Amino acid sequence: MVETNVVVANPDPVDIRRHSASRLRADVVRSLAGATRAALEAIGLASVVTLVALVAVPGLRAPAAQVGASIWASMGGAALEEPSASDADSDEPEGPKIGRRVVLEPADNNAALYLARRYHVADEAVRVMVAAAHAAGKEWQIDPLLILSVVAVESSMNPFAQSPVGATGLMQVMPDLHGGKFVDRGDTGALDPVANIQVGSQILSQVIRRGGSVERGLQLYVGAGNLADDGGYANRVLSELGRLKLAASGSVAAALAAGLRSDTRGGSDSAESMTSSAPAEMPTTLVRKEHTA
């Protein structure tokens, strides 16, 4: 029988230290990972509780959903779709509003471009006014461009315009006579561009029906129904309507040139050339405002 001697080498102290250090680092990493996971779970739970509380509050559901999506994405989750306007509950009424992006049809876009350039008003603000006139015209069955013509002549597209007798806003509505039409708008409803166009268009539609024609309705609207002369008001509005139709057809530059010629001549009207409109500084009211509806 042959005996075999097995020689066991003594472990190298350096290797022992390296192995111990490696195990220590692994233990530290596992401990940190566990602590981080626990912290994230606690934060996530708190976030969920907070978001649930926010969702229960009217008007905060959409913002809460956006915050939730951001938290979910930051934790590595898939990106969530932004809630659509139809899905998110909102206390604000639908429709055009200053500060809200508006997309217009080409003809309306041309009209907005003309009005913005002619009356030196920001494009986005004018686009909201055009959209509001379009909606009001559909509701009250009158030409939206006629509404915008009245706005242009009455206030030069200035939503804060006010006459000495209190006619207010884009269409120079008298709050003392028509304040009840500004539902849920408060004392400053007439200064809201969209609300003013809505109420002014309602009044305009009613006086046109009462007068039997657009021209007679405009005379009633300006408060000249019992006067022999409306001071050229109806003619100015109809001339501006002609220029707006020209602009809406795509001839924005031609419409602007016609308006400039009118201003140069002091606002003289000519149905043939469609070159009249009240300059921005010209007063356009007579006895503001006597119409009732």
Disulfide bonds with the S-S distance in Angstrom:
none
